[in-house]
Structures are given as structure tokens and as C-alpha cells.
Amino acid sequence: MARAAPAHDRPFQPGPAAALAEQALALALADPGRATALALQARRAARAEGDAGARFLAELALGEAAKERSHSASLRHLRQAVQVAERAGLAGHAARARISLAGTLALHGDLAGAAREAELAEPVVRGGDLGRLLAQQAVIAYLQGRLDDTLALYRRALPILRRAGDALYEARVLNNRAMLHSYRGQLAAADEDLRRAEQLYRSIGMGRHAALVEQNLGFVAAFRGDLPAALAWFDRADAWFREHGSVDAIGLRDRCEALLPAGLVVEARRAAEQAVRHLAAEGRGSHLAEARLLLSEAALRDGDPASARAEAERARRAFARQRRPRWVAIARYAELRAAWAAGERSPALLAAARRAAAGLDAAGWTVPALDSHLIAADLAVDLGRLADAQGALAAAPRARRRGPVDLRSRAWHAEALVRLAAGDRGGAEAALRAGMRVLDRFRAALGATELRAHASAHAADLARLGLRLAVEEGRAARVLAWAERWRAGSLHLRPVRPSGDSALAAGLAELRRVAGEVEQGLLAGRDVAALQRRQAGLEQAVQRRARQVAGHAGSSLPIPTVAELSDLLGERALVELLELDGRLHALVVAGGRASLHFLGGLREVTGELDGLRFGLRRLAFGHGSPASLQAAEQAVAYGAGRLDELLLGPLRPRLGGRPLVLVPTGVLHALPWAALPSLAGRPVSVAPSAALWRRAATAAAAAPARVVVVEGPGLPGAAAEVAALAGRYPDAVSLAGPAATVAAVAAALDGAGLAHVAAHGSFRADNPLFSSLQLADGPLTVYDLEGLARAPSRLVLSACDSGLSGVRPGDELMGLAGALFSLGMSTLVASVVPVPDAAAMDLMLALHDELRDGLGTAEALARAAGDPPGPVAASFVCFGAG
């Protein structure tokens, strides 16, 4: 923004060149492209007129515009402005250019050069320029790690800038001070500064800078633990940058920092990599080093400690070159974490952890210092140095009560390890339960299913240690309690959708339209690349919108006891499968008591499962020669028999011929259980957890009677299947052809007693919440289902592999089944292996005949499938109450 010349310099003459240069300088921040064009004209005119003052203004405008566009030419123009002013004897104007030059040098990581320019300007500046200089010196002090000096300089600068009416720099100071407040944990003060800065930027037409403040508001919200609010702020800022065709590298960095605590590691790492790439291209050395540090953290959480260590080393070297000792300390901490995560357990690393904690404490990095103490405690336990471990925890008592959720959960884990090393198993388990409560509160604050599912990763170490202790003691009831404490916790809470969210509804409607055009284009052989890019963009927009929803008050389902499950099971048996350190265990509840059994290694089970699924699919579709199909049939028989022995063989004395309730783990959620010889013809229901099975079984008793039958488009045999079912249920709501729209089907499914949908289904492994059923006007996705007030009590999906789910840590299921169970569905029948269109019609009609005779769903499916079941019938599973 242009201002009058300092009093001790000659005022500019109102010549054409000077007027043009003043106009360029006024536009430099708001419209740098236009400002550059005007400044180049002004510089040519100034040279022709011999007007040194106008040439100074033109160079200053070029420098400011280049800095706004993150262009390295900024340094050249600002240095030229200084030289022009000094040669003309305009000391005040030279100082003004030095202030801007100091800021640019700081951005490029040359803190010594920045401090030197600021020092040269200091004796000359007066009034508002003094306020600007103080603000710039504060930025330099912050980057050098002198935080108290930074705050003092901001306090001096603000009243000077306000008296001068310099709204631009006042907003900059408030924005920068807010970030310092946030790092110090003073979040209310940070929020207040940022909201005032946003108002100031908007009042002077600085939309880009207002968007940057919105990024920072998101950062503060994420630091506060309010992830939905953080994502909403980020999306507001993103909208501005998308509209103006630009990229905000700092915003990408901040988004990474917000996504990491939510467990969205892949997205966070991608954002950090993009930020590093843009900042490197722009030559913004200070921010680049910080982005590398964040990329190190993202790589570490992505299970890549080697890359994490390499990025941390690059960041540390850059901070050292920039003479930023405070940031060197945090980079060394990142290297420490990477070495620890890679498995190094040595006295040298323990000593490094202690040094890191001390250095971080001294530099004001409170949360990383606490984490370094926790690493030291873990290392000391592993090295058998209990006193050292206790000392490290004593130095970090606040870690369990403040900071990000992953830090608090790790603090409780470290406390449990130390108590365990001291022989206090009861105290260790109490610490683990406390850590799990931290996770439960964090998850309940999230509204989006996706975020809730990813949140369970924070409790992995806690849950595994608790389960390990219970398994070691061989106490089945405690194994059940620990298995259920972590399992499928996100499904215990009902998904949250904002009431009347028209933007989300509009996004889903547009997504359906574009998905339909993609399908039509593919069938017609047209190039659909542009449409597919549009579809991906719409999916991202829907995803972003859904993530912004805050959670509601609620709690996880109570953990069922053995006695409660026994009463509800009756003659059935419950088998809950557990994976611990690559080994499978089974908890069996049958005949009023619980028992624990070791099954063997997971690796062989996984290999046999892959082969079984491949073989069943090949047989169902009949692909290959008769000889190859016969070979596939033999392979399926062998694989099914082997899985039967691995998973159920050790349990046969306990199970007998009882109907079963199975609670799988990991890849076993995709197992077609009816293919196993000992389960053929036996009623089997599969549930995400024992707690969810109990809720589903209890709800099933009060199921409403309304029946819904739906025919999706393009499915051979669907019309005949639906017509046959309509004859069996004459009072059913029947939707077919153009009437089977997403809105109509969703309305019909809402609260139905029994629903049957014959429609193409697709499971999206890349994004399970976009798994869908194809209806007349496009896909009905998980996001659409989450808008139901109440799921259908019983649902049958007769085509494709719509029973598959994405499985996250903690056996968190993401897909159609998971969404419906979280809404209170009792029972689902669906395939976990792809089956040919219309191949299941006979099975479906037989299933409904058994249901109409009054059988439970699991028993009805077992009878309809036959003994032994064919490849199509074996692919279907009864989920839920059964």
C-alpha cells in the first residue's frame, strides 16, 4: 500500500511516471499481475523522465508484487530499489525498501541478511514505517527462536501501526502473533487475533490474505482438537484459491498438520509432498524446511521411518544453515522418533532422547518435549532400566492431560509399560483403560464415519498391550473385554449429518449425474477422462463436506459380559477371532462359559483365503475350459478344507453342531464362511463385534413389518426376481424402472422391516464410503445411507459383492454394511465374492420362502444355500443378528 514519503526525503513530484508507480504499488498485494505490468511501464517512463523517485517506487512495486507471487525476482527488485534510493539521497525510501527486503530474505531462509537489512533501516525510519520495521524484526526473531522477543516486538508495533492507519501491517502482525499464541497453547488469544486480522484484510480488499487467515483459523481449530471446524476453515480457504487458480503451499502444509491427528495419513503425506514441491520451486527456504519437517512426520505415520529420517535430516541441515537453533532442536526430535520407530533400542538412543527432551524444553517446544520423555521411558523399559523409565515419566506428567490425542494415548501407554515393568499388572491395565477413554472422547467429537474409523489407529498400542496381558493370563472374560474395547468402536456411534445440508445433497446429486454420464460414455466408447476428473473432484467435495460435521453427545456400546452373551445366545455359540503379533486366537462363548484357544499364524490363513475367493469367483462365472474349471473346483475344495482346519478345527470340541455367531478380524471379514465344510448347512451370522451383535439381536425382536422390493437398472433377471418377490409379498412397496431413484429408494428403506434390493453394487476399495448400489438416477452411496433416520431392520442385497467392507485398525468397517449397522440395522444378507448378474435368483427366492415360513435369517440362508452350497450360494453371508 502506498503512503506519503518520509518527512526527511523529498516528496515525489506528481509526474506521469510517479503516478503510475504509485498505482502499481497500491495494487502489488491485491493484484500482483496487474501491478507488475504497471510497474514495468512506470520504470520505463521514470528512466525517460530521469525521475529517481518514480523509479524507486516502480522497483519497490515490482519487488512487492514478485514477493506476493513467491517469485525469486523479488530480491533483485528490492535491492535495486535500495540502490536507486541511496544514489538519489533518499535515505527514508531506502529504509522503506530495506524493510521489505528483510522480510523477503527471511522467507528465503537468510536470517542473517534479513537482520542486517533491518538494522540498516532502523536509524532512519519514523512513524508507520517504524511499526513495519518492528513487525519485520519480530518475524526474524520468531524464526530465530526468540519467542519472548517476538511478542515484545509485536506489542511495540501494533499501537504504532494503528496510529498510522496501516491496516495491512496491523493484520499481518495479528496473524503472525496468533500463530505464536497457538504454539504456546494460548488458543483463545490466537483465535481472537485471527478473526480481527481477517476483518482487516477484508476491509482493504485483500481476499487472498483473508483466505490465508482462514487457513490459520483451521490450524488453530485442529490444535484445539476440533477437527470438523478445522476442515471447514480449510475448505473455505481452498475455495478461494481454487476460484483464483492458485495454490497455497502454506495451506497444504497446514492441512497436513490437521489431517495427521485424524489418522488420514495418506492424504496428509500427499499434502506435505505437494507443499515441499511448491515451496522448493518458489525458493521459500524458511517455510520449505518447516514443510520437510512435517513431511517427516507424515512419512513416519505412514510406516516409512527411513523417509521420515531422511526428511528430518534435510530439515535440520536447512535450519542450521538458517541459524535457527530452536528449529534444529525440533528436527533432531524428528530424527529421534524415526530411529525409534525403525526399531533402534540402544543406550545411545536413550541418551539422545534425554538430550532432545532437555533441548526442546529449553526451546519452548512443550508437546515434543513431553513426547521425547515418553520415548525415553519406552527405551528405558526395553533396556531394563526401570528407574530411568520412571524418571522420564515423572518429567512428563502433563502428557496424559494435554496435547494431541495421539500424545495422550502414548503417554498412557508409556505409563502402562513402566507399571508393568515394576510388576504392577493391575496398574498397567488401569493406565491402558484410561488411554482408551481418551480415544473414546476424541472419536465421539467427530461426526464423520471416515474420521471416526481412522481415529481408532491412535489406540493400537494401548489395545494390543491390553489384549496381550489378557491372553497371557488366559482369562477369557478379560480377553473378551479387551477385544471389544477396541473393536469397531466407530460403528457404536450413529453417523452425524447436518440437518438440511443442502450443499451435501446437491453434491451427491451432481455426483450421481456425472457418474451416469461416465457410464454412458464408457458404453458408447467415448473418451470420458474429463468426466472422470469431474467425478473425482465431486467425490472430494462430498468427502470434505461430510468431514466438517461435529459429533454429538453419545457413548460407545457397553462391553457385553460372558453372562449377558450366554443368555442371548441360547443354543448358539459365539466365536470372536483375534489377531495378536501375527497369531490368531479364538474366544468361544458357548454353554454358559467362555474359553480361549490358539489357532495358529495369520499368514497361512491369508494365503488360503485369497485362493478361495479367486476360485469361487472363477467357478461362479464359469470362466475357463472344463479342465481348468475342474482344477479350480479342486483348489476351492482344498482351500476351504484347509481354512476349516486352521480356523475351526481346534474349536470343534467346544462348538459341536451349534449355530454360530462369528466375529472376524482383519482380512477374515471377507471370508465366504459357508464354503467351509463344517459350516455347510449350518446357520452362521457374522458381526463386526459382540457388542454390535447384541444390539442387532435385541433390535431384531421388535422389527417393523413393512416390506420393500427394489429393482435396479441393467441387471439381467432383476425384473423376474422382483416380480416373483412382489407375488410373495403382495403388500410390499415395489420400486422398479424410472421409479427406483435414489431419493425414492432411500425413503422406502428408511425404517423398513424387510428390504430386498436387486441392483448392481460396487465396493470401492480406494474409498469405501463411495461403495454404492446402482439405481435409476445413479449410485446410492454410503453417504446417502447415512442420511436415513433409521436403517431397514433386515436387508437382502442379491447382486455383486456389496457385503465387502474396508477394514481399518481396530476392525473398523467402512462400506455399505458398516454404515447400515451404525444406523441400527439388525441383519444383512450380501455377497463377499463377486457373483454373476442374476445368478443368485434361485437362492434369493428360496431364502424368502424360508423367511416367510418364520425362520431366522441365518437359518433361512443356510437352508436355501443347500449342503454343500454351490459357488454362488457359498459367496453369500448373513451379517448381524441372524
TORVODREN-983671 format. One record per residue (C-alpha): residue in one letter; x, y, z. Coordinates in steps of 0.5 Angstrom, whole numbers, plus 2048, in hexadecimal, padded with zeros to 3 digits. Each point is the difference from the previous one (the first is absolute). Layout:
AXYZ...
//
This chain:
M800800800A8038077FER801805805A803807800A807801800P804800807A801808802H8078007FFD8007FE7F9R7FE8047FAP7F97FF7FEF7FE7FC7FAQ7FE8057FAP7F97FF7FDG8037FE7F9P7FD7FA7FCA8067FB802A7FF801807A7F8800800L8017F97FCA8057FE805E7FB802806Q7FA7FC7FDA8057FA7FFL802800807A7F9800802L7FE7FA7FCA8067FC802L7FD7FC805A7F97FF7FED8017FF7F8P8087FF7FFG7FF7FE7F9R7FD8077FEA805803805T8067FD7FCA7FD8037F9L7FF807803A807800804L8047FE7FAQ7FC8067FCA802804805R8077FE801R8018027F8A7FD806801A804802806R8067FF7FCA7FE8047FBE7FE806804G8067FF805D7FC7FF806A8037FC805G7FB800805A7FB7FD7FBR8057FB7FEF8017FE807L7F8800801A8007FB7FAE8057FC802L7FD7FF807A7F97FE7FDL8047FB7FCG8037FD806E7FA800804A7FC7FD7FAA8057FB7FFK8007FE807E7F97FF800R8007FB7FAS8067FD804H8058027FAS807800802A8018067FCS7FD804806L807800803R8038037FAH7FB8067FFL800801807R808801800Q7FF8047FAA7FB805804V805801806Q8068027FBV7FB8057FCA7FE803806E807800803R8038037FAA7FB806800G801801807L7F97FE802A8027FC807G7F97FF802H7FE7FD7FAA8067FB800A7FE7FE807R7F97FF7FEA8037FB7FAR8047FD805I7FA7FE805S7FD7FC7FAL8077FD7FEA8017FE807G7F97FC800T8027FD7F9L8077FE803A7FC7FD806L7FC7FC7FBH8067FD7FCG8037FE807D805805800L7FF803807A807803801G7FF8047FAA7F9802802A802802807R8068047FCE7FB8047FCA7FB801806E806803804L8028057FAA7F98027FFE7FF801808P803807801V7FC8037FAV7F97FE801R7FB804803G7F87FF801G7FC7FB7FDD8077FD7FDL8037FF807G7FA7FC801R8017FC7FAL8077FF802L7FF7FE807A7FB7FB7FCQ8057FD7FCQ805800805A7FB7FB804V8007FB7FAI807800800A8007FF808Y7FB7FA7FFL8047FD7FBQ806800804G7FC7FD806R800806805L7F9800801D7FF805806D8048057FCT7FB7FF7FAL7FA801805A803806803L8028037F8Y7F87FF7FER7FE803807R8048067FEA7FE8007F8L7F8800801P7FF807803I8058037FBL7FC7FD7FAR7F9801803R802808801A8038007F9G7F97FC7FDD8047FB7FDA7FB7FA800L8047FC7FBY8067FF805E7FC800806A7FC7FA7FDR8077FD7FFV802801807L7FA7FD803N8007FA7FBN8077FE802R7FF802807A7FA7FB800M8057FA7FEL805801805H7FA800805S7FE7FA7FDY8067FC801R800803807G7FA7FD802Q7FC806800L7FB7FE7FBA7FA806802A8058057FFA8027FD7FAD7F98007FDE7FF807802D8068037FDL7FE7FC7F9R7F9802800R802807801A8057FF7FAE7FB7FD7FBQ7FB806801L8068057FFY8027FC7FAR7F98007FDS7FF808802I8068017FBG7FE7FB7FAM8067FB802G7FC7FA7FER8067FB800H803802806A7F97FF804A8007F97FDL8077FF803V7FD802807E7FA7FB7FFQ8067FB7FFN803802806L7F9800804G7FF7F97FDF8077FF803V7FE802807A7FA7FC800A8047FA7FEF805802806R7FA800805G7FD7F97FED7FA8037FCL8027FC7F9P7F98027FDA801807801A8078007FDL7FE7FC7FAA7FA8057FFW805806800F8057FD7FCD7FA7FE7FBR7FE808800A8088027FED8007FA7FBA7FA8037FCW803807800F8077FD7FDR7FC7FB7FBE7FC8067FEH8068047FEG8047FB7FDS806800805V8037FB805D801802807A8067FC802I800802808G7F97FE800L8027F97FDR805800806D7FA802805R7FB7FB7FDC8057FA801E801802807A7F9800801L7FF7F97FDL8057FC803P7FD800807A7F97FE7FDG8047FA7FDL8008027F9V8077FE7FFV8007FF7F8E7FC8077FFA805803805R8067FE7FDR7FE8027F9A7FE807802A807800803E8047FE7FAQ7FC8057FCA802805805V8077FE7FFR8008007F9H7FD8077FFL804804806A8067FD7FCA7FE8037FAE7FF806803G806801804R7FD801806G8057FD805S7FD801806H7FA7FD7FFL8037FA7FCA8047FE806E7FA800804A7FC7FC7FBR8057FB7FFL8007FF808L7F87FF7FFL8017FB7FAS8057FC805E7FA800805A7FB7FD7FBA8057FB7FDL8017FE807R7F97FF801D7FF7FC7F9G8057FB802D8068037FDP805801805A8068007FBS7FD8067FCA7FE803807R807800802A8038037F9E7FB806800A801802807E8088007FFR7FF8047FAA7FB805804R806800806R8058027FBA7FC8057FDF7FE803807A808800802R8018047F9Q7FB805802R803801807R7F97FD803P8027FC806R7F9800803W7FE7FC7FAV8067FC800A7FE7FD806I7F97FE7FDA8047FD7FAR8047FC805Y7FA7FD804A7FD7FE7F9E8067FC7FEL8007FD807R7F97FE7FFA8027FD7F9A8057FC803W7FC7FD806A7FA7FF7FBA8057FC7FCG8027FB806E806803803R8017FF807S806802803P803804806A8038057FAL7F98017FEL7FD800807A806806802A7FD8037F9A7F9800803R802803806R8048067FDA7FA8017FBA7FC801806A804805803G8018047FAL7F98007FED7FE802807A8058067FFA7FE8027F9G7F8800802W7FE7FA7FDT7FC7FE805V7FC7FA7FDP8067FD7FCA804800807L7FB7FC803D8007FB7FAS807800801H8007FE807L7FB7FA7FEI8057FE7FBA805800806A7FB7FC804D7FF7FB7FBL8077FF7FEA8027FF808V7FB7FB801D8027FC7F9L807801803G7FE7FD807R802807803L7F9801805A803805804D8028047FAA7F97FF7FDQ7FC802806G805807800A7FE8017F9L7F87FF801A801805806A8038057FCA7FA8007FBP7F97FF805R7FC8057FBA8017FC7FAR7FA7FC803R7FB806800R8028057FBG8028007F8P7FE7FC7FAV7FC7F9801D8067FC7FEL805803805R7FB7FF806S7FF7F97FER8077FF7FFA801803807W7FB7FB803H8047FA7FCA806802803E7FD800807A7FE7F97FFL8067FE7FEV804803806R7FB7FD804L8007F97FDA808800801A7FF801807G7FC7FA801D7F9804800R7FC7FD7FBG7F9803803G803807800A8027FF7F9E7F97FD7FEA7FD806803A8058057FCL7FE7FD7FAR7F9801801A801807802G8038017F9M7FA7FC7FCR7FC805804V8048067FCL7FE7FD7FAD7F97FF801R7FF807802F8048027FAR7FC7FC7FBA7F9802803A8028077FEL8017FE7F9G7F98007FBA8037FD7FAT8007F8800E8078007FCL803804805R7FE7FC806A8027FA7FCH807803800A800802807S8017F9802A8078007FEH802804806A7FE7FB805A8047FA7FCD8067FF805L7FB801806A7FB7FB7FER8067FB7FEL803800806G7FA7FF804L7FE7FA7FCR8077FD800L7FF801808A7F97FD800V8037FA7FBE8067FF804E7FC7FF807G7FB7FB7FCR7FA803803A7FA8007FAA7FC805803R805805800V8027FF7F9L7F98017FEA800807804W8078027FCA7FE7FD7FAE7F9804800R803806803W8048027F9R7FC7FC7FBA7FB8047FBG7FF806805S7FE8057FBL7FA7FC7FEH7FE800807L7FE8087FFR7FB8027FBP8028047FAV7FF807800R7FD8047FAP7FF808801S7F8801800G7FE8027F9D8078007FDS7FE8037F9A8088007FEL8017F9801A7F97FE7FDA8028047FAG8077FD7FFL7FD7F9801A7FB8017FAE8058037FCL8057FA801R7FA7FC7FER7FF8047FAV8088007FEA8007F8802G7FB7FF7FBE8038047FAV8067FC801E7FD7F9800Q7FC8027FAG8078037FDL8037F9801L7FB7FC7FDA8008057FAG8087FF7FFR801808801D805803804V7FE801807A806803803A7FE807801L7F97FD803Q8047FB805R804806802R7FA804802Q7FD7FA803A8077FF805G7FF808801L7F97FF802E8027FA805Q805804803A7FB806801V7FB7FB803Q8057FD805R803807802R7F8802802A7FF7FA804R806800804Q7FE807802V7FB7FD805A801800807G7FE7FB804H7FA7FF805A8007FE808G8007F9800S8047FA802S8027F97FEL7FC7FA801P8017FD807I8057FA7FFP7FC7F9801T8027FB805V8007F97FFA7FA7FF804E7FC8057FCL8027FD7FAS7FE7F9802D7F9802802L7FF8037F9L8047FA7FCG7FC7FB803E8027F97FCR8048047FBA808801801L8048077FFV8078007FDE804806801L8068007FCL806804802E8078017FDL806802804D8078007FEG7FE7FD7F9R7FD7FA804L7F97FE800H7FC7FF807A7F87FE800L7FC802806V7FA7FB801V7FA801804A7FB7FA800G7FC7FC805G801806805R807801800A8068037FDS8067FC7FDL8078037FDH8037FC7FAF8068017FCL7FF7FF7F9G8078017FCG8038057FCL7FC8057FBR8058007FAE7FE7F97FEV7F8802801T8018067FCG8037FC7FAE7FB7FB800L7FA805801D8038037F9G8007FA7FDL7F97FE802R7FD8077FEF8037FF7F9G7FE7F97FFL7F9802802R7FF8057FBR8037FC7FAL7FB7FB802A7FA805800F8028037FAG8027F97FCH8068037FDG8057FC7FDS8007F97FDP7FD7FA803A8067FD802S802807803L7F9800804Q8017F9803A807803802A7FD806803E7FB7FB804Q8057FC803A804806802V7FA803803A7FF7FA804Y8077FF802G800808803A7F97FF803G8027FA804R807803802L7FD806803D7FA7FC803E8067FC804L804807801L7FA804803L7FB7FB803G8047F9801P803802807L7F9802802R7FB7FA7FEP8007FD806R7FD807803L7FC8017FAG7FC7FA7FFG7FB8017FBR7FD806803P7FE8067FBL806805800V801808801L8068027FDV804806802P8068007FBT806804800G8048047FAV8007FC7F9L7FB7FB803H7FB8057FFA8007FE7F9L8007F8801P7FA7FD7FDW7FE7FB806A7FB7FC7FDA8067FD7FCL8037FD806P7FE7F8800S7FE800807L7FB8067FFA7FD7FE7FAG7F8800802R802803807P7FC806802V806806800S800807802V8068057FFA800806804P805806801S8007FF807A7FD7FC806A7FD807803L7FD8017F9W7FD7F97FFR7FD801807R7FD8077FEA7FE7FD7F9A7FD7FA803T7FC804805A7FD8047FBA7FE7FB7FBA7FB7FD805A7FC8077FFA8018017F9P7FA8037FCA7FC7FC7FAR8018057FAV8037FC7FAV8048047FBV8027FD7F9V8048047FBE8037FE7F9G8068047FEP8018017F8G8047FC7FCL8007FA804P7FE7F97FCG7FB7FD803A7FE805805A7FA8017FEA7FE7F9800E803800807V7FC806803A7F97FE7FCA8017F9804L801803807A7FA8057FFG7FC7FA7FFR8037FD806Y7FF807804P7F98037FDD800806805A8078027FEV8038067FES8037FF7F9L8048047FCA8037FF7F9G8028037FAP800808800A7FC800807A8067FD803T804806801V805802806A7FB804804A7FA7FB7FFV8047FA802A803804806A7F9802802A7FE7F97FFL8067FD804D7FF804806G7FD7FC806A7FE7FA7FBG7FF7FA804L8037FC7FAA8038027F9H8037FD7FAV8048037FBA8027FD7F9A8058057FEH8078017FDG804801806S807802801F805800805R806806800A8067FE803D8038067FFN7FB804803P7FB7FB804L7FB806801F7FE8007F9S7FE7F97FFS7F98007FDL7FA7FD7FDQ7FE8027F9L7F9803800A7FC8037FAD804807801G8077FE802P8037FD806L7FD800807T807800805V8017FF807Y800808801D7F87FF7FDL7FF7FB805E803804806G7FA8057FFL7FB7FA802A7FC802806R8007F8801A8037FA7FCP7FC7FB7FES7FF7FA805R8027FB7FBL8038017F9V8027FB7FBL8058027FAS7FF7FB7FBA8068027FBC8078017FFD805801806S7FC805805G8027FD806L807801800S803806804G806804801V8047FE806R804805805P8047FF806G7FB7FD806D7FC7FC7FBE7FC8077FEL7FC7FE7FAM7FF8057FAG7FB7FF7FBL7F87FE7FFA8007FB806G803804805A7FC8077FEL7FA7FC801F8027FC806S802807803L7F98027FFG7FD7FA804M7FF7FB7FAS7FE7F9803T8027FC7FAL8038007F9V8017FA7FBA8058027FBS8067FD7FCV807801802V8027FD7F9P7FE8037F9V7FA7FC7FDP7FE8007F9D7FA8047FFA7F97FD801A8047F9802A7FD801807M7F98007FED7FE7F9803L804801806M7FC806802L7F97FD7FEA8027FA805L802805805H7FA804800D7FC7FA800E8037FD807L800807803R7F88007FED8007FA804G802803806L8087FE800G805805803T8048037FAA8077FC801E7FC7F9801A7FC8027F9L8068027FCA8037F9803R7FA7FC7FDA8008047FAA8077FF7FEG8007F8801D8057FC802P8058007FDP7FF8077FDG8028027F9P8058057FFV7FB8067FFA7FC7FE807A8067FF803S8028077FFF7FA803804V801802807C7FB801806F802806803G7FE803807A7FA7FC805G7FF7FB7FB
//
